[in-house]
């Protein structure tokens, strides 16, 4: 398991959310779902795809998502 923040572009499976909140659930970021990193720069938000939606999540939120 590794934080989504440290991953390069590609598709991963969400294993665990370290600090769960309502926002993750509303966005469909739940354990077992697939998440695709589209763009991950050294600074600024991370662009991801969840299902058919593209969203930008902050680096703090990305650090709370553990994937494999």
N, C-alpha and C positions, 0 to 999 in steps of 0.2 A: 504494500500500500504506500502510496505517495500522494502528496498534496497536488491538487490540480494546478496550483501556482507554479510548480516546478516542471510541468509537462510541456512538451513541444506540440505543435499542431497534430491532431489525430483524434481517433475515437476511443473512448475509455468507458468503463463501467463504474458507476458510483458504488463504493463499498460502504462508506460511513460518512456521516456529517458530524463533525466535532462539536459544534455549537449550534444545534438545530434551532430554527426560528420559523415563524409563520411564512415569512417571505420565501424561503427555500421551497416549502410545500406549494405555495401559490405559483411558483415558477416551474414546478414539475421536477425540481431537483430533489429526488428521493433515492434512497439506496436501492440498487438493482436496475436503475434506469441508465440509458446510454447518454453520454455527453460528448460532444465533439468540440475540441478547441480549434477555432478558426484562426485566431490571431492572439499571440502572447508576446507583448513587448516588455522591455525591462521596466518601463514606467507606464502608468495609466491602467485603465481597465482591461480585462481579458474578454475577448469576443468569443462567445460559445453558441452552439446550436443545441437546443433541447427539443426533440421532436421536429416540428416544422418551423419553430421560432428561433430567430437569432436574437441574442441578448448580450449586453455588456454587463459584466459583474465586476465589482471592485476587487482589488487584490486581497483584502481582508476576508471577503466572502470566499474567494477562490482558495485561500489557504485553509479554510474550514472544510473543504470538500476533499475526501480521500478517495482515490481511484486506483484501479489496476488495469 
